[in-house]
Amino acid sequence: MSVKARRLERSQGPSGVARLIRLLPGVVAAALIMVLALPLAGWIGGWLLRLQGVDPESASSPVSGVPVAILLGILARNLLPLPQSLHPGIQFARKAVLQLGIVLVGIKLSLLEVVRLGLWGIPIVAVCIAAGLVLVIGFNTRLGLPFRLGTLIAAGTGICGVTAIVSVAPAIEADEKEVAYAVANVTLFGLIGMLAYPYLAPLLFDTPEQVGLWLGVAVHDTSQVVGAALTYREVFGDDTAFQVATVTKLTRNLFLIAVIPLLSLYYFRSGKGAARRSGARLRLSQLVPTFILGFLLMALLRTLGDATAAAGGAAFGLWSLETWSSLVAALGDVWGAKYLLGTALAAVGLGTHFSVFRGVGFKPFLVGLVGAVLVGVVGMIMVFSLGGLVRL
């Protein structure tokens, strides 16, 4: 075979069927871990709800299966011998499956929710996110930790927990160690906030709108915000705070659309990115990754669907409001947030060896602790200042 023929054969790569067979074992392994993580997260969440006097049968679990999946993946990677045949599929799940999951999560977010929060609620959310990013990244730098790690912790703390971490990670070229540390941070400190803040909030604020705003900006992950707001509703009998907290959290999630391009640009301009180091010019696909465009399109689809359902009784003139709500929940909550992101984070765990954590110690958790406190305090100040003007 000539040199030209061999090059042509290599450029063509394996066939579609051969590639599927090569990827399947690793993807299946990650998916099995996700399947185990979901009921385990439900059991842990039910236990936490019962601990607070809330009936777990009437509420969804405040513990997401995604961080449980990454934990189980790490344990499997370090306690079991993993064959080499799993590695291609694990790599595929960490990238392609992750990005598809992020795209589908976009349908959970409606731009109409931002309108519901009103003129004064949006600045509260924006300032809390900006403070979380600037202060956490700054403190991380003072401790001498990697910029990418601090950025992931800041995004998870300030924006929307695990979803923000896995969305920002590809844009700043973060590795498995940094993702795992950041997920552990928002899970731990978000859980503490979920358990404590519902009882602290009525001691600080006078109106249910203020309580809901603070829970929505101070607690990290979406499931944790819902859990905190649900506890407040059950204990104090206040549904308004629950609604405001949920809308506030969805508004925070929508800021991903703007924050990820900004972080991508900052990362590139700082000279830390591989493209910048090699002297290459910044491409639009680096500034606004394709999966973020998909995320935005799904959010717009949700917004148009909600608007047409409200105006004519059927989303896009095709689906009743009940059917449209079920479709949105299936795509966003079940397939996106649970199955695909759970599989992707299980794959991240499967690619993470304990040895990568050596030399870093507990400093990242100090960053997470300080970040959680700072975002909570900034949120408290903003709610005191403007929260009284918000009405849902």
Buried (B, 14 or more C-beta within 10 A) or exposed (E): EEEEEEEEEEEEEEEEEEEEBBBBBBBBBBBBBBBBBBEBBBBBBBEBBEEBEBEBEEBBBBBBBBBBBBBBBBBBBBEEEBEEEBBBBBBBBBEBBBBBBBBBBBBBBBBBBBEBBBEBBBEBBBBBBBBBBEBBBEBBEEEEBBBBBBBBBBBBBBBBBBBBBBBBBBBBBBBBBBBBBBBBBBBBBBBBBBBEBBBBBBEEBEBBBBBBBBBBBBBBBBBBBBBBBBBBBBBBEBEBBBBBBBBBBBBBBBBBBEBBBEBBBBBBEEEBBEBBEEEEEBEEEBBBBEBBBBBBEBBBBBBBBBBBBEEEEBBEEEBEBEEBBEBBBEBBBEBBBBBBBBBBBBBBBBBBEEEBBEEBEEBBBBBBBBBBBBBBBBBBBBBBEBBBEBEB
